[in-house]
């Protein structure tokens, strides 16, 4: 009877573990699934943020022949807090525009991502990895760890631990995330087990191929 129970316990342990001989081995019971595409509402900084926006920005020329016709087509992907109501404050905030971001994307086109936020006294942007780490300070929430990962070109699936999961550890966070590592011949996406420490340093623990198409390009 004891032997049967031992075999059963070992089988349950194996089922809770994802393993690849050359890739990732983690115990998913220790992880929480990432429940949102933009799980940043738990960001805590030294500054008292009253309003926050995570923005995708696409530079465009209204007249391709006129280099002075540059405009930025912005899409606010996520926000929290309450924006100021005074007209002058609103105008100042709305006119605040970064010309670069802490990550680029939107292939085969081009866009970048940045943060715009308000405190009681200022309107500010976060437009580089250095800005982001200074803005976040100590990484002490899952959303902050995921934002650091996003700034390093990682992304995740929602409510799918195999491709998007997080757990807190004594010295930071561990993540299961994805990254496109090749965009053409092959198009390849890998799955990563990362560590993000309290200072925002990212370490790859292990990785494995998640998807590959030898004949595809973006």
N, C-alpha and C positions, 0 to 999 in steps of 0.2 A: 504493500500500500504506500509506504514512504517513497519507494522507488518511483511509483506511478505519479505521485504528487510532484516529485523532483523533476520528472520529465515534463509534466504539464507546466510547471513554473518556468522551466527553461524555454518551452515553446512560446509562452506568452511574452517572455523577454525578447525573443527573436522577432516576434510579430510587431513589437513596438519600436523596432530598430530598422532604419533604412541603411543598407550596406551595399557598397560596390567595391570589388577587390582593389580597384585603382582609384577610388573616388571617396564619396562622403559616407561616413558612418556616424549617425547621431541617434539619440533616443527621443523620438518625437513627443513622448509623454511629458518631457521636460519643457517643451516649447509651447507657445501660444500662437495660433494662426493670426496672421495680420488681417485685420477685419475691415480695412478701408484702403482705397487707392492712395489717399493722402492723409495718413494717420498722424497729423501734426498738432492736434489740439492740446496735447499734454506738454508742449514746449514750455520750459521754464528758464528764464534768463535773469541776469542780475538787474536788467532794466524792467520797469513796470510797463509792459506792452498793453496798450489800450485797443489797438487794432492791428491785424496782421493779414497780409496777402501773399500767397505763393503763386507766381505769375509765369505763364509761358508767353514769350514775346517773339514776334516774327517781324524782323526788319523788312521793309518793302519800299520801293520807289513808286510814287504815284505817276511820275513821268520817267520812264527808264532812261530817257536822254538828258534828264536834268538831275545832276548829282545832289542838288540842294532840296530835292523833293522827298527825301527820306522820311518815312513815317514808321512807327512801331505799332503793329497790330497785336494788342494784348488780350490774353485770355486768363482771367483770374480762376485758377483751378481749385483753390481752397482759401478760405478766410475764417477768421474768428475774431471776436471782440466787437466793439461798437465804434464806428468811425465818427470823427468829430462832425458837428452839425453847423458850425459857423461857416458862412460862405467863403471867407478868405482862407480858412483852414482847409476846407474841401478843395478849393482851387489849387492851393499849394500842393496838397497831397496828390491830387489827380494829375498834376503836371510833372510830378517827380518820375523820371524815367531813367532806367539804367541803359547803357549802351553795350553791356556785356553781362554774362551771368556766370554762375558757378558750375553750370553744365550746359552743353549744347546738344541738340538733337534734331528730330524731324526730317531725317534723311528720307528721300533724296533732296529735300529742300533744306532750309536752315532755320533754326530757332534757338533761343537760349532761355534759361530759367533763372529767376531771381526772386528775392523777397523784398517787399515794401511794407513798412510798419510805422506805427505812431506810438509815441509815448505822450505823457502829459505836456511835454515841452517841445518835441521835435518830430519831424517826418524824415525817415531814413530809409536807405536801401542797403541790401546785402547782395553784392554782385561778383563775389569771387570766393574761392574756397577759404582763403585766409579770412575774409570778411565773415564767412559763415562760422568758422571755428571761434572767432572773437565774439561774435554775436551769441553763440550758444553757451560759451564758457564750459563748465564741467558737464559732461554728457551724463545726465541722470534720469532720463526717461526713454522709453522705447521709441517715441516719435523723434527724439533728437538723434538717437542712434541710426534710425532709418533715414533721416534727412542727411546725415553724414554719408551713409551708404549711397544715397541717391546722387550726392555731389561727386561720387566716385564712379558714376555710370552703372550702378546696380539698380535693379527694379524687382518687383515681386508680384505674385498673384494674390488675389483676395480670397480669404477663407479656404486656402489650400496649403497645408503645412509643407507639402513636398516642394513648393516653389515660393513660399512666403511664410516665414515663422521667426519668432523672436523669443529670447529668454534673457532675464537679467542674471548676471553673475556678480561676484564680489568686486571685481575690478572693471565692470562694464557690462557689455551685452554680447550675446552670440546671435547671429542671424543666419537664416537660410534664404538666399536671394538668387536672382538670375542676372546674367550679363550677356549681351551679344558680343562675342569675341572675334567674329569675322562676318563681314557684310557681303562678301562676294566670292563665290567659287572656292570654298563653300560658304553658304550662310549658316552660321553656327551659333547656338546659344548654349552656355554652360551654366550649371547649377553650382553655387558656392556656399560653403560654410565659412562664415567670417566671424572675427572678433573685433569689436569696436570698444576701445578702452575709454576711460573717463576723459582723456585729453583729445579724443577724436581720431586717434591713430587706428587705421584699418589693417588687420592682418588676415591673410587667407589661411585658413586651417586646412581646407581640402576643397577639391572641385571635381566635377565630372561632366561629361557631355550630356546635355539634356535633349538637344535637337540639332540635327545637321541635315542640310540639303546641298549635295555636291553641285547641283546645277542652278542654284538660285543666286540672285543678286538683289540688292536694294538700291 
